[in-house]
Amino acid sequence: MGKAIDEDTVHRPELLCQMVGKNFIIDEEVIVKLVLDKNGLFKNASRDKILLLNKANDEIKICKAKRIRRILKDKHFNNVAIADIKEKKFY
């Protein structure tokens, strides 16, 4: 989050740019679009879809992750886990 959509931060950035537009910084809205787009994160997923937002290791990241979870819940995507796996913390 907070980084540009480019080869250094995203695998196949051209595909993400097709979904969200060019010259974007990765933020909560970009993550939501990536999750909900038919060609996005869960393309061809046939079973339950669960999103894990990891590295929630400070208050700002936790707040951003909770915002993503809230937006997705409003759009009927309810399976979002927020964690700092390294520290074994879940929110």
C-alpha positions in Angstrom: 0.0 0.0 0.0 1.2 3.5 -0.8 3.4 2.4 -3.6 3.2 2.9 -7.3 1.8 0.2 -9.6 5.0 -0.9 -11.4 7.2 -3.9 -12.0 8.9 -3.5 -8.6 5.7 -3.8 -6.6 3.2 -5.7 -8.7 3.4 -9.0 -10.7 2.1 -8.1 -14.2 1.3 -4.5 -13.5 -0.2 -4.0 -16.9 -3.1 -6.3 -15.9 -3.7 -4.3 -12.7 -3.7 -1.1 -14.6 -6.4 -2.5 -16.9 -8.6 -2.9 -13.9 -7.9 0.3 -12.0 -6.3 2.7 -14.5 -2.8 3.9 -15.0 -0.7 6.1 -12.7 -2.3 4.9 -9.5 -0.8 4.4 -6.1 -1.9 1.2 -4.4 -4.5 2.2 -1.8 -7.6 0.7 -0.3 -9.7 1.3 -3.4 -7.2 -0.5 -5.6 -7.2 -3.5 -3.3 -11.0 -3.6 -3.4 -11.1 -3.4 -7.2 -8.5 -6.2 -7.4 -10.6 -8.4 -5.1 -14.0 -7.7 -6.8 -13.0 -7.6 -10.5 -13.9 -10.7 -12.5 -10.3 -10.9 -13.8 -8.8 -9.9 -10.4 -7.3 -11.7 -7.5 -9.9 -14.5 -7.4 -10.2 -15.1 -11.2 -11.2 -18.7 -11.8 -11.5 -19.4 -8.1 -14.1 -22.2 -7.7 -14.4 -22.5 -3.9 -14.7 -20.1 -1.0 -12.7 -16.9 -1.4 -10.8 -15.7 1.6 -8.6 -12.5 1.5 -5.8 -12.3 4.0 -4.4 -8.8 4.6 -1.1 -9.5 6.2 1.6 -7.3 7.7 -0.9 -5.3 9.7 1.8 -4.3 12.1 1.0 -0.7 13.1 -2.2 1.3 13.7 -2.2 2.9 10.2 -2.0 -0.4 8.4 -4.6 -1.9 10.7 -7.0 1.0 10.0 -6.4 0.7 6.3 -7.0 -3.1 6.4 -10.2 -2.5 8.5 -11.4 0.0 5.9 -10.8 -2.5 3.1 -12.7 -5.2 5.1 -15.6 -2.7 5.7 -15.8 -1.7 2.0 -15.7 -5.4 0.9 -18.4 -6.3 3.4 -20.7 -3.6 2.1 -20.2 -5.2 -1.3 -21.1 -8.7 0.1 -17.5 -10.0 0.3 -17.3 -11.1 3.9 -14.2 -13.4 4.1 -11.5 -11.0 5.0 -8.8 -11.7 7.7 -6.4 -9.1 9.0 -3.2 -10.3 10.5 0.4 -9.8 11.4 1.4 -13.4 10.9 5.0 -12.8 12.0 3.8 -11.7 15.4 0.9 -14.1 15.4 -1.7 -11.4 15.8 -5.2 -11.4 14.1 -7.7 -8.5 14.0 
